[in-house]
Amino acid sequence: DVARRHQAVAVAVETPAQLQRRRLQARDVGRGARLLEDIGRGGCDLGVSQLGDAGGADRLRYAAAEKTLAGFRTPLAVENKWQTGFDPVTAADKDAETAIRAVLGARFPEHGIIGEEWDAKLSQGEFDWIVDPIDGTRAFISGVPVWGTLIGLLHKGRAVAGLMAQPFTGETYVGLPGGSFYSFRGGEPQPIRTSGVTELKHAKVTATSPDIFEQAGTTANLARLKAATLQLRWGLDCYGYCLMAAGHIDIVAESALKNVDIAPLIPIIENAGGVVTTWDGGPAEQGGSCVAAATPELHAAAMRVLNG
């Protein structure tokens, strides 16, 4: 077709330097995607053990789970990052991110790292890893296993691969170019797809907390969506997006997201057939008010209602 002919012409006129650059970009996407795929294949039922000479994926899995599981359902000291409201952080958040950064930095020294708890490490090229060691800290400190470790790979700011690992339940969701997959306690990864629901009246919705919408001034927007849909469930954090990618939930609507809250989840959603954007239809990688839906039709309908 025309697009393929144009692409072929563009490749044909590339200089040797441009061709080498494109090959290196493809290599880095492939390396990052394979790492996340390996993590998914290994599952997350890890316990605590020595890392030894395990491969990069094993080191990354252990680095995260060793720190988070050690603190889950234990009496933890909790800090509040906000002067007004509540945005909790624990030593488990900080220690897990430190461990993940160490593994990524050793494996991909030229890549940037964007994290929830520590300052960003600048990239020497076009790739960045984006990490939320415990997405859903409120759930974590309450003993509720809907939190997860999020790790994503960005190329020029666009999310190209992502992972959500829930080590307590032993579940892993991975989004890679060409597909999204679910594995349970080290089992063989299974492909997942969104539900295919296209009408709001049949849609099941989730959002994290009414407090977030109150703080963002978007309570009325969500109320309209709730009135137009089948049901609204609260409190699933990153787990809700993965349940949507697997076909159990149809819409996730949020306000005031950070980039680390959403960017690693985008490849899981999109490669399962879903759509995710900001409420004004822009890319979701930088966070803000975002909506994810099982199908383009459902996404468009949700956008119309949210925007009034």
C-alpha positions in Angstrom: 0.0 0.0 0.0 1.0 3.7 -0.1 2.3 3.8 3.5 4.5 0.8 2.9 5.9 2.2 -0.3 6.7 5.5 1.4 8.4 3.6 4.2 10.4 1.6 1.7 11.5 4.8 -0.1 12.5 6.4 3.3 14.6 3.4 4.2 16.2 3.3 0.8 17.5 6.9 1.1 18.8 6.6 4.6 22.4 7.4 5.2 24.6 4.8 6.8 24.5 6.8 10.1 20.7 6.9 10.0 20.5 3.2 9.3 22.8 2.4 12.2 20.8 4.6 14.5 17.5 2.9 13.5 19.1 -0.5 14.1 20.3 0.5 17.5 16.8 1.8 18.4 15.2 -1.5 17.3 17.8 -3.3 19.4 17.1 -1.4 22.5 13.3 -1.8 22.1 13.9 -5.5 21.7 16.2 -5.8 24.7 13.9 -4.0 26.9 10.8 -5.9 25.7 12.6 -9.3 26.1 13.6 -8.3 29.7 9.9 -7.6 30.6 8.8 -10.8 28.8 11.3 -12.8 30.8 10.0 -11.3 34.0 6.5 -12.3 33.0 7.5 -15.8 32.2 9.2 -16.2 35.6 6.0 -15.1 37.5 6.2 -13.3 40.8 5.9 -16.1 43.4 9.4 -15.3 44.5 9.8 -15.3 48.2 13.1 -13.9 49.5 16.4 -15.5 48.3 19.9 -14.7 47.1 20.1 -13.2 43.6 23.4 -14.9 42.9 24.3 -15.0 39.2 20.7 -15.0 37.9 19.9 -13.3 34.7 18.7 -9.7 34.4 15.0 -10.5 34.5 15.4 -12.7 37.6 17.5 -10.0 39.3 14.8 -7.4 38.5 12.0 -9.6 39.8 13.8 -10.4 43.0 14.9 -6.8 43.5 11.3 -5.7 43.6 9.6 -8.5 45.3 12.2 -9.0 48.0 11.6 -5.4 49.2 7.9 -5.2 48.8 6.9 -8.5 50.3 9.1 -8.0 53.3 7.0 -5.0 54.2 3.5 -6.1 53.2 1.1 -6.7 56.0 3.7 -5.7 58.6 3.6 -2.6 61.0 5.3 -0.1 58.7 6.1 3.5 59.4 4.2 5.6 56.9 5.2 9.1 55.7 2.8 11.6 54.0 4.3 13.3 51.0 1.5 15.9 50.9 0.9 18.9 53.2 -2.8 18.7 52.4 -4.4 15.4 51.8 -2.7 12.0 52.0 -0.1 10.5 49.7 1.7 7.8 51.7 5.2 6.4 51.2 7.0 3.7 53.1 10.5 2.4 53.4 9.4 -0.5 51.1 8.6 2.0 48.3 12.0 3.6 48.6 14.0 0.4 49.0 12.2 -1.4 46.1 12.8 1.5 43.7 16.5 1.7 44.8 16.9 -2.0 44.0 15.1 -1.8 40.7 17.2 1.2 39.7 20.4 -0.7 40.5 19.4 -3.6 38.2 18.3 -1.4 35.3 21.3 0.8 35.6 23.7 -2.1 35.4 21.8 -3.7 32.5 21.1 -0.5 30.5 23.6 2.1 31.7 22.8 4.4 28.8 19.1 4.5 29.5 17.3 7.1 31.7 15.3 6.1 34.8 12.2 7.9 35.9 10.9 6.9 39.3 8.3 7.7 41.9 10.5 8.1 44.9 13.9 9.4 43.6 15.2 12.0 41.2 15.3 11.0 37.5 18.5 9.7 35.9 18.9 11.4 32.6 19.1 9.3 29.4 22.1 9.3 27.2 19.8 8.5 24.2 16.2 8.0 23.4 15.2 5.4 26.0 13.9 5.7 29.6 12.6 3.3 32.1 9.7 4.4 34.2 9.2 2.8 37.6 6.6 2.9 40.4 7.8 0.4 43.0 4.4 0.2 44.8 1.5 1.6 42.8 -1.3 1.7 45.3 0.5 2.4 48.6 -2.8 3.1 50.3 -3.8 -0.4 49.5 -0.3 -1.7 50.5 -0.5 -0.2 54.0 -4.0 -1.5 54.4 -3.0 -5.1 53.6 -5.1 -5.2 50.4 -3.3 -7.0 47.5 -4.4 -4.7 44.6 -1.1 -2.8 44.6 1.6 -3.7 42.1 5.1 -2.9 40.9 5.1 -1.0 37.6 8.0 -1.0 35.2 7.8 0.5 31.7 10.1 1.2 28.8 9.7 4.6 27.0 11.1 5.4 23.5 11.1 9.2 22.8 8.5 9.5 25.6 6.2 6.9 24.2 5.5 3.7 26.2 6.5 0.7 24.2 6.6 -2.1 26.8 5.2 -2.4 30.3 4.8 -4.7 33.3 2.6 -4.9 36.4 3.7 -7.5 39.0 1.7 -8.4 42.1 4.1 -10.6 44.0 1.7 -11.5 46.9 -0.9 -13.0 44.6 1.8 -14.2 42.1 0.3 -12.4 39.1 2.1 -10.7 36.3 0.7 -8.7 33.4 3.1 -7.8 30.5 2.4 -5.6 27.4 4.8 -6.0 24.5 4.7 -5.0 20.9 2.2 -7.4 19.4 0.4 -8.7 22.5 -0.4 -8.6 26.2 0.0 -11.6 28.5 -1.0 -12.8 32.0 0.9 -15.4 34.1 0.0 -16.8 37.5 2.6 -18.1 39.9 5.2 -18.9 37.3 2.7 -20.6 34.9 2.9 -20.2 31.1 1.9 -16.7 30.1 -1.5 -16.6 28.5 -2.6 -13.9 25.9 -5.3 -11.5 27.2 -7.8 -9.3 25.4 -10.2 -6.6 26.4 -13.9 -7.4 26.7 -15.1 -6.0 23.4 -17.9 -4.0 25.1 -18.9 -1.0 23.0 -21.9 0.6 24.8 -21.8 2.5 28.1 -24.9 0.9 29.4 -23.1 -2.5 29.5 -19.8 -1.2 30.9 -18.3 -2.0 34.3 -16.2 1.0 35.5 -13.5 1.3 38.1 -11.7 4.3 39.7 -9.2 4.5 42.6 -10.8 6.9 45.1 -13.5 9.6 45.2 -11.0 11.7 47.1 -8.8 12.1 44.0 -11.8 13.4 41.9 -12.7 15.8 44.7 -9.2 17.2 44.9 -9.1 17.5 41.1 -12.5 19.2 40.9 -13.8 16.4 38.6 -16.4 14.7 40.8 -19.3 15.8 38.6 -17.5 14.4 35.5 -17.2 11.0 37.1 -20.8 11.2 38.4 -22.0 11.5 34.8 -20.0 8.4 33.7 -21.3 6.4 36.7 -24.9 7.3 35.8 -24.4 6.2 32.2 -22.8 2.8 33.0 -23.6 -0.5 34.6 -21.6 -0.1 37.8 -18.7 1.7 39.4 -16.2 -0.1 41.7 -13.6 1.8 43.8 -10.1 1.1 45.0 -8.3 -1.1 42.5 -5.3 1.1 41.6 -3.1 -0.5 38.9 -4.9 -3.8 39.3 -8.0 -2.3 37.7 -6.2 -1.4 34.4 -4.9 -5.0 34.2 -8.3 -6.5 34.9 -9.6 -4.2 32.1 -6.9 -5.5 29.7 -7.9 -9.1 30.6 -11.6 -8.4 29.8 -13.1 -8.3 33.3 -13.6 -4.5 33.6 -14.5 -2.2 30.7 -13.5 1.3 31.7 -11.0 2.9 34.1 -11.3 6.6 34.7 -8.9 8.6 36.9 -7.9 12.2 37.7 -4.5 13.6 38.8 -2.4 10.7 37.8 1.4 10.9 37.8 3.4 9.7 34.8 4.6 6.7 36.9 1.0 5.7 37.6 0.0 5.2 34.0 2.9 5.0 31.6 3.9 1.4 32.3 0.3 0.3 32.0 -0.3 1.8 28.5 1.4 -1.1 26.6 -0.6 -3.7 28.6 -3.9 -1.9 27.7 -3.1 -1.1 24.1 -1.6 -4.5 23.1 -4.7 -6.2 24.6 -7.0 -4.2 22.3 -7.9 -1.3 24.6 -7.6 2.5 24.2 -6.1 4.9 26.8 -5.7 8.7 26.5 -6.1 11.8 28.6 -9.7 13.1 28.8 -8.9 15.5 26.0 -7.7 12.7 23.7 -4.0 13.3 24.1 -1.2 10.7 25.0 -1.5 9.4 28.5 2.2 9.0 29.3 2.4 12.2 31.3 -0.6 11.4 33.4 -3.3 13.8 34.4 -7.0 12.9 33.9 -7.0 9.7 32.0 -9.5 7.2 30.7 -9.0 3.7 29.4 -11.6 1.6 27.7 -12.0 -1.8 26.2 -12.8 -0.6 22.6 -12.5 2.5 20.6 -16.3 2.9 20.5 -16.5 2.6 24.3 -13.6 5.0 24.8 -15.2 7.7 22.5 -18.5 7.3 24.4 -16.8 7.6 27.8 -14.9 10.7 26.6 -18.2 12.4 25.5 -19.8 11.8 28.9 -16.7 12.8 31.0 -16.3 16.0 29.0 -20.0 16.9 29.3 
